[in-house]
Amino acid sequence: MSIDMAQFIDAFLEESFEGLERMETELLALDDGDPETLNTIFRCAHSIKGGAGTFGFGAISGFTHGVETLLDRMRNGEQEAAPDTVNLLLRAVDTLRAQLHAARDGGEADPAEVAEVRALIEAHLGDAAPASEARTPPAAGGNDGTDASSGGDHGGPRGWRIHFQPYADLMRTGNDPLRMFEVLEELGTLNVHCETDRLPDHADAFDPEDCHLAWTLELEGDATRDQIQEVFEWVEDECDLLIEPLEAVSVPTAGAPPLTPEPAEMGATTPRRPEAPAARGGSGNRGAESSSMRVNAGKIDALIDMVGELVITQSMLTDISEQLEEDPSQMEAQIERLRTGLGELERNTRELQESVMSIRMVPIAQVFNRFPRLVHDISGQLGKQIELTLKGEYTEVDKTVMEHLGDPLVHLVRNAVDHGIEMPEERAAAGKPETGQVTLEAFHRGGNVVIEIRDDGKGMDADRILAKARDAGLVGPNQHPDRHEILQLIFEPGLSTADQVSDLSGRGVGMDVVKKNIRGLGGNVELESEPGKGSRLTIRLPLTLSIMDGQLLKIGEETFVIPLIAIVESLQTLPESVKQVFGKLPLYRLRDEYIPIVDLAALFDRTEPSPLPERALLVVAEADDQRVALRVDDLLGQQQVVIKTLETNFRKVPGTAGATILGDGQVALILDVAGIARMASGRDTRAA
Amino acid sequence: MANDATQSIHDPATAGEDQYLTFILAEEEYGVDILRVQEIKGWERPTPLPNTPDYIRGVINVRGMIVPIIDMRLRFGMEPLEYGPTTVVIMLRVVGEERERVMGVVVDAVSEVYNIGSDNLQPAPDFGTRIGVNFVRGLATVEEQMILVLDIDTLLGPGLIASADAIEAEATA
């Protein structure tokens, strides 16, 4: 090939994965065969088919053809959007995804599955519309291709004669006849005869970007008509195409050049890319290890704006230096301007840095989006009625974190659907609505991304877990863990409480792997459950590289950052509100609540707390339902900070949620309020 | 000093020899594999980390990366030295099991770059002190000077993290 196709193939694959995701989403939303939705799905399939054909993935293109035909019938109203049809299409989406994965990784998709789904689609087509006229408009020139032939024209003619006369602007749309001929060549022996009679005689009439050529191609071999049509799929509206069987093995037309490279050179630089579905922001690719990412256009616009500001500031500074040169008497005023300018420069630079960092942050919707499908499938399989609610899909997490979040979440949601939610009859008997609720919610809290998976199912039976754990030797006979501790045992290896091992979950591996994965991301997972009411799994993940609104504090010599959302209020103590318990544990009475006062300098340096001054400055902060009052020496400004982990080059430091770099280049630690509360209570109980 | 180092770098190590950057700590010379040296910086006050051993001075910002700073004198249980204009921080790449870390070590001064053949590296005697012998790759004699070649992956790797963990465990127990 004359140019490196690999990059275009990557783009094709990425867009195809996005297309599949969109197809999936739309299929799930396809209530009553809404024509607009169907159109969207059809376009996705069409793009994939065309792209696959262009890049030589014949099998994918062929498979998608069937899907596309079925979709076409549906949008023409010839086929109902019945649940089994939708399910078949969803299955086809999976098969296609597997095939595309195989194409990307150089493997092969399970041929049995591909063949089966293909057969099912064909069977579906067979029993729906007997007359299969409703295909994509046949190309001019007597395309009599029928869907029945997609199975293959075995025993058909020994070859085909193809007359291909592109319209003048074929190459302007990025199509390249040479590429098509190359694909045809793979199907058999190809003889090409180029017809030049449409070339204008006069140079004035000649536009080099027009295609003035036509070709007669003779393809010898076992290729089917469908295979040939696939090759011309993208151009069927832009050419006259006539495909007819060769009556006999013909003698190659004398003098015909084997391949004409000349015309291809013109179009070669703009290979056709499939029309990307207009997915913005939300839907991303699912390929976990993809090295490219989608970025919200808004973030890029913000970057451009900031660079613009930077340029303005720079020209302002240049202007000041020129004025100083011209008129040194204005020194004072100019220096003032210079200071302002430099301040602005600093701010712009910092903002620029922050926005660059924020590019790595992606909405968690990219993971959440796969769950409607998952829940739809599983609940259908199990005969359960489940409503899935997604909340906080636009919570941003670091790309790396998100990529590793998918599998654990799939497992947890499956568990909730499989083990959590009961069968409709069971629910009705328990006086609950027949439709079970599963909620997936993400939000930021205290330097963490928290993801909750809640269900209103039957909950966990603590006694049974305990019995199992004792059997497995995880809990000794003399140990009596409390309910909360028992529930956490499900994360231990080898403890599955499923009554029966089902196809979906409960294979004995699972929760321990989930916990390990989440630990690997520096997070943790906890389970709360109430029998009969449901369960709640809480995953906490660090916000590596993420951006947060922070309040800057001065404690002693050091500047710290506390997440703004953790702050309840900042106040100056009233002497009568400070109580000393046991003489050394200061509590602050805030309205009706007693809050421990934490001397951070003492807590961090492990020294004795210094006596509380009469009017101390306190920042009351809350995390995990615990409140602490931090003694601070000064409240500085508020700003957005980029959270950096200390683990990259060191390790996690208790009491901190990472560090950030301040405007002056100094490192400031970010306080982890929950951790501080834990540390403080640990010390206090010991001290008492 | 740093200039000496850059000059010597132009003499490539011959086969069987490795290049070592040496630094001074209390008059003695110590060597580290030069391929692990990322850069040499002047001393700047780091941001202290809570509940860490005294030899972990804190963290600094190196072009947007948060890097811990370890005082080698304190690490080896020596008398601390007032940080002055010649105090330098050597940024080292420490290769661990999971990942590579960058750490800065505070030393009195940077000295030389030497080529040392592996057969000139003698095994270290048992020190039996706070410097575990596994931190020492060997002893070499160059120009009548003894150089203690350090294994920074052990010195700044799991051992250091573990000792820090022990202190933290004590703090939060």
Interface residues (C-beta under 8 A of the other chain):
Chain A: Q353 E558 L603 F604 D605 R606 K644 T645 L646 T648 N649 F650 R651 V653 P654 G655 T656 A659 I661 G665 Q666 V667 A668 L669 M679 G682
Chain B: P46 T47 P48 L49 P50 N51 T52 I56 G58 V59 I60 N61 G64 M65 I66 V67 P68 R99 R101 V102 M103 I161 A164 D165 E168 A171 T172 A173
